[in-house]
Amino acid sequence: MRSLSTYVATALLYVLLAAPVTTLAQNRIAVATLDGNTIWLDEIMAVAETLPPEYQQQGIAGIYDQLIDEVANSRLAAVAAREGGLDTDENVANAMKMAADRVLAEAYITREVGKEITEDAIQTAYDAFVADTGSRETVTASHILVETEDEANAIIEQLNDGADFAELAREKSTGPSGPNGGSLGSFGRGQMVPGFEAAAFEMPVGSYSATPVQTQFGWHVIQVSDKGVEEAPSLDQMRDQIAANLSRQSFARIIETLRVGTSIEVRPLSEVMEEARQAAQTAQ
């Protein structure tokens, strides 16, 4: 097993690339100083978050001092690198630019998305959800499942003649709900296979299928006994979900706006891989 020191040293190489944008937040918390310069809590947490689970499970108290030492070591090494002119090395400069671009991009997107995720926006989205009762509709139904259309039609004829649906289900249905009179209980949209769901939601309460409904499981005769609308969860219960949805929508709009007037030309992967292979051979 690799030592904690090895993991921390490796993790520090990725701090600039892996640290969340929250490190840019105001009111940072100091944990130490190095030659009068502050080491911040978010710096050591960024390193801690990259460690394997067995070290993270120890909690911050178990590795606190070592994380501070490693961040200090990283800073000192960075100073030495600049003094040695490494920051002007082409490869190093490119890596630094990529890291800076990533931090700037995340900071920009976080700021722009944050402008749209307001309490008013969350309330408006919640009100729209509550008003859209269709997504919360439920159906209480039973069914009789058989293998052929002819069998299903024969069952419908028996129902037309006054036969009891539950008794027919117990007698003829091949589905697991048969012994229970075909009862499926109540279900909402998206819980049944599409063909069955569409038929059940279209049927009026108290009716049964005028024609058999086919799915991958066989042929169904459906009976609808009730319909309803589930009560909407409270705003507090949905707040995180709504904020996440709004964030995704906002992010998509931001990216779409940034892409206007731009063009991206992509080389075929096979061509890129061949060039990489040739470069590797040349380097040997």
N, C-alpha and C positions, 0 to 999 in steps of 0.2 A: 504493500500500500504506500502511495506517495505521502510524504510528510506534509504537515500543514504549511511549513515554510515554502516547500516547493509549489504547493497550490497557490499560496498567496503571491509568490513571486510571479507565477504565470498569470494569475488574475490581474495583477497590476498592469500587465501589458495591454489589457483590454479595458482599463478603466475609462479612458476617454471615449472608447467606442461603445461601451456597454452601460455607462452611467445614465440613469434616467434624467429626463429634462427637469425633474423636480429639483435637481441640484442647483438649478438656476434661481430657485425661489429666494425670496427675501427672508430676513430673520433667521439666518443660518445659525446653527448651534456650534460653538467652539468646543473642541475636545483636548487640544494641546496647542503649543506653539513651537516653531522651529526657527531658531535665531530671530525671534520676535514676530515671525509670520504665522498666522493662525492655520491650524489643521482643523477641518470641519467634520462634523458628524456625518454629513452626507457623503463625504469622501471615503470614510472607512466603511460605511454601509454599502456603498457601491462595490467595494472589494468583497465584503462579506457575502453579498448576494450572488457572487460568481463562484463561491466555494461549494464543494460537494455537500450533499445532505448530511453526512455524518458530522461535518464541522458546523453546519448551520444549526443542527439540533442541539449543540452545546449552548446555544444562546450567545448573545454578544458579550456577556460577562466573561466567558471562558476564553475568548480570543481578543478581547478589547485592547490590551496593551500591545500585543503582537501586531494587530492591524494598524495601530498608530505608528509603531516602529517601521512597518513596511511602507506606509504612505510617506513617512519622513525619508526613508531610504530612496524611494522613487523620486521624490523632489530633489534630493541631493544629486542623484544620478542624472536627472534632467538638467540641472545647473551645470554639471560637469560636461554633459554632452554639448550644451550650447557653447560653453567656453572652448570646447574642442572643435567647434565648427560643424558638428553633426547636423545641426538644424538646417544647414545649407546643402547637405547631401541630397541628391535628387530623389532617391527612394524614400528617405526619411521625410523630406519636405512634402512629397506626394501623400504619404501616410498621414502627416499632420493636417494637410488640407482636407483629406477625406474625413478625418475625425471632426475638424471644425465645421465642415459642410453638414455633417450629420447632426451635430449639436444645434447648429443654426436652423436647419430644416425642422427638427423636432420642436425647437422653441417657437418658430414661426407658426407651425401648424397648431401647436398647443394653444398659443395666444389667439389665433383666429377662430379655432373651434370654441374656445372658452367664451368668446364674445357672443356666440349664438346659444350656448347652453345656459340660459337664464331661467329664473323661476317662472317668468311669464311664458317662456317657450315650453317649459315642462308642463305648466298648467294647461296651455292650449292643446298640447299633444294628448294630455290625459282626457280633457273634455271631448276631443274628437274620438278617442277610444271608447269612452262611455256612450257617446251618441251612436257609434257604429255597433248596434246590437247584433248584426248579422254574424260577426265573428264569434259571438258568445251563444248563438242558438244551440239548443239541444233537442234531441229526438229520443223518445222512449219507444222502443220497437222490439218486435219478435220476428223470427223468420223460420221457415222450413226449408232446409237444404236437401236437394236431391241431385242425382247424377245427370238426368236427361231433361230436356225441355218438355217432352211428352208427359213425364211423371209430374212436372210442375203444373202443366196445364190441367192434368187430371185432378190435382189437389185444388186448384182454383175452381174447377167445376163443383167439387164437393163443398167448398166454402159457399159458392153461389146457391147451393141447395140447402144451406143452413148448418153445415158441419161446424163443430167447435174447433177453432184454430189451435188452441193449446193441445187438445187431444190428438189432432192430426200431427202436430209437431212431435209429440211423444211417440206416436206410432210410426211415422214415416221419415222424419228428419235424420240425415246422416251426420249432422253437425253436433258438436259437443253440447250445445244448448238444448238439444232435443229432449232429454229427460226432464228438463225444467220448463217444458212447454214452449221451447223456442225463444225464451226471453233473453234479450241482450242488454236489458237495462237502458239507462240513458247514456247518450254519447254526443260529443260535439263534432264540429267539422274537423276533418283531418284524422279522425280516429278509426275510420273504416276504409276499406278499399274504395276507390273513386266511384265505380259504377253503382255499388250498393249504397254509398252515402248519397249520391245525387238522387237516386230513386226515393230513398227514405225521406229526405228533406223536402222533396216535391209533393209527397203524398199528404192529403188532409188527415187530421186526427180522426181515428175511428175507422179508417179504410184499410183494405189490403190490396195487394198488387193485382191490377187488372190483367197484366201480362207478366210472365216470368222475367226475372232479372238475372242476367248471366255475369259471373265473375270467374276468376281463375279457380275458384273452389267448386264451382258447379252452378246449378240453377236454384234461385231463391224465390220463395213467395214471402213477401214482407207484410207485416201488419204494424201500423203506427197507432199507438194508444195515447200518446201525449206529446206536446211540444212545449218548450219553454226557453227562457233566456237566463243564463247564469248571471248572478250578481257580479258587477265589476269589482275587482280588488280596489282597495283604497289607494289614494295618491301616494301615501307613504310606502305602501307595499310595492308600488310600481315605479317609484322614483328612479331607482338605479337602472332598471330596464329601459325606461323612457330616455334617461340621459345617455345611455349607451347607444340607443337607436339614433338619437339626434346627433350624437358624436360621429357615428358612421356616415350619416347623411351629410353632415357638414364637411367631413373629411373628403367625401366624394366630390362635393361641389367645389371645394378649394382646389383639389387636384385637377378637376376638369377646367377650371378657370386658368390655372397655371399652364395647362397644356395648349391653350388657344394660341394659334400662330406659331407653334413649334412643330418640329418634325424629328422623328427618331428613325434612323436607318439601322437595322439590325443585321449583322453578318450571320450567315448560317453557322450553327453550332459545329457542324462537321469541319467547316473551314477554320474556325477558331481552334478546335482541338488539334487539327493537323499542324497549324502554326505553333501551338504549344509543344507538340511532340518534337517538331524540328528544333525548337529552341532548346528543349531539354537535351537532345542529342548533341547539339553544338556545345552546350555547357559542360558535357562530360569530358 
